[in-house]
Amino acid sequence: MKAKILDFSMGYMNGGKQRLLLEFDGDITELYEDLKDKDVNVELKQYRKKRSANANAYAWVLIGKIAENQQLSPEEVYKETIQNIPGVYSVVCCKEEAAEKFRQGWSAKGIGWQTEELDSKLEGCKNIVVWYGSSVYDTKQMSALIDKLIQDCKALGIPTDTPEEIERMKALWH
């Protein structure tokens, strides 16, 4: 959920503990009632808009051009390209007997949701590299995907939109 940090304080009255005041865009009344006076895990990171439908459509146009040029399926081009985008993967360690079921569940989320199994230093475990499909990319990640596709098109001599058109499109996503 999107929120804005409004204030930070550190007081002596509460043992030097730090406080952060947040303002939420949505209604958190129910969440507050459920969690009031309980310890919670908190993760704060900079908000980024999700990628737009226009960005996704343009990515698939480029994927189609590359696929046609290379006589590959669009899915093959998409999967390979995703594996070359920084920050769209994680490494998960799981028990060896659960690895295949985990991989199947992950891959069932969509075309881009890929896995690769690697050996682990932990006995009885496997490391699994998991890639996220572009449906969950923020604008920065989607821009990186499109930049990679444009780079690949140029290397193959495939025309793309002009740099000005691409920058205008990216500005609309942000």
Secondary structure as the mmCIF struct_conf table of DSSP 4:
data_model
#
loop_
_struct_conf.conf_type_id
_struct_conf.id
_struct_conf.beg_label_comp_id
_struct_conf.beg_label_asym_id
_struct_conf.beg_label_seq_id
_struct_conf.end_label_comp_id
_struct_conf.end_label_asym_id
_struct_conf.end_label_seq_id
STRN STRN1 ALA A 3 MET A 10
TURN_TY1_P TURN_TY1_P1 TYR A 12 GLY A 16
STRN STRN2 GLN A 18 PHE A 24
BEND BEND1 ASP A 25 GLY A 26
HELX_RH_AL_P HELX_RH_AL_P1 THR A 29 LEU A 35
TURN_TY1_P TURN_TY1_P2 LYS A 36 ASP A 37
BEND BEND2 LYS A 38 LYS A 38
HELX_LH_PP_P HELX_LH_PP_P1 LYS A 49 LYS A 49
STRN STRN3 LYS A 50 LYS A 50
HELX_LH_PP_P HELX_LH_PP_P2 ARG A 51 SER A 52
HELX_RH_AL_P HELX_RH_AL_P2 ALA A 53 GLN A 70
TURN_TY1_P TURN_TY1_P3 GLN A 71 GLN A 71
HELX_RH_AL_P HELX_RH_AL_P3 PRO A 74 ILE A 82
TURN_TY1_P TURN_TY1_P4 GLN A 83 ASN A 84
BEND BEND3 ILE A 85 ILE A 85
TURN_TY1_P TURN_TY1_P5 PRO A 86 GLY A 87
BEND BEND4 VAL A 88 VAL A 88
STRN STRN4 TYR A 89 LYS A 95
HELX_RH_AL_P HELX_RH_AL_P4 GLU A 96 SER A 107
TURN_TY1_P TURN_TY1_P6 ALA A 108 LYS A 109
TURN_TY1_P TURN_TY1_P7 ILE A 111 GLY A 112
STRN STRN5 THR A 115 ASP A 119
BEND BEND5 LYS A 121 LEU A 122
TURN_TY1_P TURN_TY1_P8 GLU A 123 GLY A 124
STRN STRN6 CYS A 125 TRP A 131
HELX_LH_PP_P HELX_LH_PP_P3 TYR A 132 GLY A 133
HELX_RH_3T_P HELX_RH_3T_P1 SER A 134 VAL A 136
STRN STRN7 ASP A 138 ASP A 138
HELX_RH_AL_P HELX_RH_AL_P5 THR A 139 LEU A 156
TURN_TY1_P TURN_TY1_P9 GLY A 157 GLY A 157
HELX_RH_AL_P HELX_RH_AL_P6 PRO A 163 TRP A 173
#
